Amino acid sequence: MVHVVNHPLVQAELTGLRCRNCPGPEFRQRLRRIASLMVPAVTADLPTRVVSCETPLELTSGVELARRIVLTPVLRAGLGFLDGFFDLLPEAAVAHIGLARNEETLLPEPYYIKTPPILAESEVIVLDPMLATGGSAVEAVRRLVELGAIHLRVACLVAAPEGIATFEAAWPEIPIFTAAIDRALNDRGYILPGLGDAGDRLFGTA
C-alpha cells in the first residue's frame, strides 16, 4: 500500500529541498511544488460518477468526483503541503490536527483537532510530510476514524522504513503516497538522510 511518486520533477525538487543551505522561502516554494506534483498520483483512483454536460454544441456526458475531499494537514509541517494540494483541489475542505512530538518518548501528543462535519462522506487525505516513527500519522488517522472518517489516504514527502512499518501495522488498508523512502531513523527519531525538521525549516524556528 506504499506508492512512491518517482516523477523526475518531484525528485529534482526534493533534491533542492534536502540541501542544508536551502533558505526558508525557497524551501516553502519547493515543498508547495512537490505537493502539487504529487496530487495526480495521490488522487488517481478516486471514485467518480457520470454526469451530464452541455457543451456549446450539444449535450454530452462527463464525470465528477463521487465524494468531497477533506485535506488534513498534521500541524505544523503539514501546512507546508496544504497550499500545493489546494492548487489542484481548490474546493477541498480542511481539517486540522495538531500533534506535537514528545522529544523524550518520540510519541505524538495531541493539542488541537477541528474537522468539518462531512468526514464519513468524504475522501480524507492526511498531509504529514515526514513519516518518521509513524506515530503522528497513526494517531492522526485514529482520531479521524473516531470522528467518522472512512475513506482515508496519507501523503508524505519522505518516509522512513520504520515509519512505514508502524503505520502499516496499525492501518494496513490505508495507502501511503510518498516522494521518497529514505534509509532509516537516527537515535533521535529523525529520518536519514532526510532533510531535517520540516516544520522548523518551513517557519524559521530552527
C-alpha positions as CSV (number, residue, x, y, z in Angstrom):
1,M,0.0,0.0,0.0
2,V,3.0,2.3,-0.3
3,H,3.3,4.3,-3.6
4,V,6.5,6.2,-4.4
5,V,5.9,9.2,-6.6
6,N,9.1,8.8,-8.6
7,H,8.4,11.6,-11.1
8,P,11.7,13.4,-12.2
9,L,10.3,16.8,-11.4
10,V,9.4,15.7,-7.9
11,Q,12.8,14.2,-7.4
12,A,14.6,17.3,-8.7
13,E,12.6,19.5,-6.3
14,L,13.2,17.1,-3.4
15,T,17.0,17.2,-4.0
16,G,16.9,21.0,-3.7
17,L,14.8,20.7,-0.6
18,R,17.2,18.4,1.1
19,C,20.1,20.8,0.8
20,R,21.0,22.3,4.2
21,N,21.6,25.7,2.6
22,C,18.1,25.9,1.0
23,P,16.7,29.1,2.5
24,G,13.2,29.3,4.1
25,P,11.4,31.0,1.2
26,E,12.9,28.5,-1.4
27,F,12.1,25.6,1.0
28,R,8.4,26.6,1.1
29,Q,8.2,27.1,-2.6
30,R,9.8,23.7,-3.4
31,L,7.6,21.9,-0.9
32,R,4.5,23.5,-2.4
33,R,5.5,22.5,-5.9
34,I,6.2,18.9,-4.8
35,A,2.8,18.8,-3.2
36,S,1.1,20.0,-6.4
37,L,3.1,17.5,-8.5
38,M,2.0,14.6,-6.2
39,V,-1.7,15.4,-6.4
40,P,-2.4,13.4,-9.6
41,A,-0.8,10.3,-8.1
42,V,-2.5,10.7,-4.7
43,T,-5.9,11.1,-6.3
44,A,-5.6,8.8,-9.3
45,D,-8.0,6.1,-8.1
46,L,-10.7,8.4,-6.5
47,P,-14.2,7.2,-7.4
48,T,-16.2,9.2,-9.9
49,R,-19.8,9.3,-11.1
50,V,-21.2,10.1,-14.6
51,V,-22.9,13.5,-15.0
52,S,-24.4,15.2,-18.0
53,C,-22.6,18.2,-19.5
54,E,-23.9,20.7,-22.0
55,T,-21.2,22.0,-24.4
56,P,-21.8,25.0,-26.7
57,L,-22.7,22.4,-29.4
58,E,-24.6,19.5,-27.8
59,L,-25.4,17.6,-24.6
60,T,-22.7,15.0,-23.6
61,S,-21.6,13.2,-20.5
62,G,-18.6,13.5,-18.3
63,V,-17.5,12.6,-14.7
64,E,-17.2,14.3,-11.4
65,L,-15.7,13.2,-8.1
66,A,-18.1,10.9,-6.2
67,R,-17.1,12.3,-2.8
68,R,-15.9,15.6,-1.4
69,I,-12.2,15.9,-0.4
70,V,-11.0,16.9,3.0
71,L,-7.4,17.8,3.3
72,T,-6.0,17.2,6.8
73,P,-2.6,18.7,7.5
74,V,-0.9,17.5,10.6
75,L,0.4,20.6,12.3
76,R,2.9,22.2,11.8
77,A,4.7,20.7,8.9
78,G,1.5,19.5,7.2
79,L,0.7,23.2,6.5
80,G,3.6,23.3,4.0
81,F,1.8,20.6,1.9
82,L,-1.6,22.3,2.1
83,D,-1.3,25.1,-0.5
84,G,0.2,22.7,-3.1
85,F,-2.8,20.4,-2.8
86,F,-5.1,23.4,-2.8
87,D,-3.6,24.5,-6.2
88,L,-5.3,21.5,-7.8
89,L,-8.1,20.8,-5.3
90,P,-9.4,24.3,-4.6
91,E,-12.8,23.1,-3.4
92,A,-11.5,20.8,-0.8
93,A,-12.5,21.3,2.8
94,V,-9.8,21.3,5.5
95,A,-9.5,19.5,8.8
96,H,-6.6,20.4,11.2
97,I,-4.9,18.1,13.6
98,G,-2.2,19.4,16.0
99,L,0.2,16.8,17.2
100,A,3.4,17.7,19.0
101,R,6.2,15.1,19.3
102,N,7.5,14.5,22.8
103,E,11.3,14.6,22.3
104,E,11.8,12.0,25.1
105,T,9.3,9.4,24.2
106,L,9.0,10.3,20.5
107,L,5.3,9.8,20.8
108,P,2.7,12.3,19.5
109,E,0.8,14.4,21.9
110,P,-2.5,15.9,20.5
111,Y,-3.3,19.6,21.3
112,Y,-5.8,20.6,18.6
113,I,-8.5,19.0,16.4
114,K,-11.0,20.7,14.2
115,T,-12.8,18.9,11.3
116,P,-15.7,19.7,9.0
117,P,-18.9,17.6,9.7
118,I,-18.6,15.7,6.4
119,L,-15.8,13.1,7.2
120,A,-17.9,10.0,6.6
121,E,-18.9,11.1,3.1
122,S,-15.5,12.4,2.1
123,E,-12.1,11.3,0.8
124,V,-9.8,12.3,3.6
125,I,-6.2,13.0,2.6
126,V,-3.8,13.2,5.6
127,L,-0.9,15.5,4.9
128,D,2.1,14.6,7.1
129,P,5.4,15.4,5.2
130,M,7.8,13.5,7.4
131,L,6.7,9.9,8.1
132,A,9.5,9.2,10.6
133,T,8.5,7.0,13.5
134,G,4.9,6.8,12.1
135,G,3.4,7.8,15.4
136,S,1.8,11.1,14.3
137,A,0.3,9.6,11.2
138,V,-1.1,6.6,13.2
139,E,-2.5,9.0,15.8
140,A,-4.0,11.4,13.2
141,V,-5.8,8.5,11.4
142,R,-7.0,7.1,14.7
143,R,-8.6,10.5,15.6
144,L,-10.2,10.9,12.2
145,V,-11.7,7.4,12.3
146,E,-13.1,8.1,15.7
147,L,-14.7,11.2,14.2
148,G,-16.3,9.2,11.4
149,A,-13.8,9.1,8.5
150,I,-14.0,6.0,6.3
151,H,-12.1,6.8,3.1
152,L,-8.5,7.8,4.0
153,R,-5.1,8.0,2.5
154,V,-1.8,9.6,3.6
155,A,0.5,11.8,1.6
156,C,4.0,12.5,2.8
157,L,7.3,13.9,1.5
158,V,9.8,11.5,2.9
159,A,9.2,8.2,4.7
160,A,11.4,6.0,6.8
161,P,11.1,2.2,6.7
162,E,10.3,2.2,10.4
163,G,7.5,4.7,10.0
164,I,6.0,2.7,7.1
165,A,6.1,-0.5,9.1
166,T,4.5,1.2,12.2
167,F,1.7,2.7,10.1
168,E,1.0,-0.4,8.1
169,A,0.8,-2.5,11.3
170,A,-1.9,-0.1,12.6
171,W,-3.7,0.7,9.3
172,P,-2.8,-1.9,6.7
173,E,-5.7,-0.9,4.4
174,I,-4.8,2.8,4.1
175,P,-2.4,3.7,1.2
176,I,0.7,5.9,1.7
177,F,2.0,8.1,-1.0
178,T,5.5,9.5,-0.7
179,A,8.1,11.2,-2.8
180,A,10.9,9.1,-1.2
181,I,11.7,6.2,1.1
182,D,14.9,7.0,3.0
183,R,17.4,4.8,4.7
184,A,16.5,4.7,8.4
185,L,15.9,6.7,11.6
186,N,18.7,8.0,13.8
187,D,18.6,7.6,17.6
188,R,16.5,10.8,17.9
189,G,13.9,9.6,15.5
190,Y,14.9,11.8,12.6
191,I,15.0,10.4,9.1
192,L,18.3,9.8,7.4
193,P,19.4,11.2,5.0
194,G,16.2,13.2,5.4
195,L,16.0,17.0,5.3
196,G,16.0,18.0,9.0
197,D,12.9,19.2,10.8
198,A,10.5,20.2,8.1
199,G,8.4,22.4,10.4
200,D,11.4,24.3,11.6
201,R,12.7,24.9,8.1
202,L,9.2,26.0,6.9
203,F,8.7,28.5,9.6
204,G,12.2,29.6,10.5
205,T,12.1,28.2,14.1
206,A,15.4,26.2,13.9
